Amino acid sequence: MHKLSSLRCEDTENRMIAAILDDYDSTMEKVVGLSPAHFTTKRRMQIFEACNSLAESGQSIEMINIK
């Protein structure tokens, strides 16, 4: 497991979002404490929050479901 203080690099943030969209459960098991505050843009924060909301409600996380 990895602890994250921040994801300061745009490329790193984009890769994290891609990993979450690809396999939410596996990605979230590998990182501890990831939150919207770790992202530097409002858009990426919103995508992360949308993924969390979908996961909490038991819905599949797919690009079509992310608004």
WOWONOR-V281067 format. One line per field, one symbol per residue. phi: phi as a letter, one per 20 degrees, with the letter a starting at -180 (. if undefined). burial: + if it has 16 or more other ideal C-beta (glycine too) atoms within 10 Angstrom, else -. A space follows every 50 residues. Layout:
phi: ???
burial: ???
This chain:
phi: .dedeadfegffffffffffffbgfffffeddnfbgffdedgffffffff ffffffenefecgfeed
burial: ------+-----+--++--++--+--+---+--+---++----++-++-- ++-+------+----+-
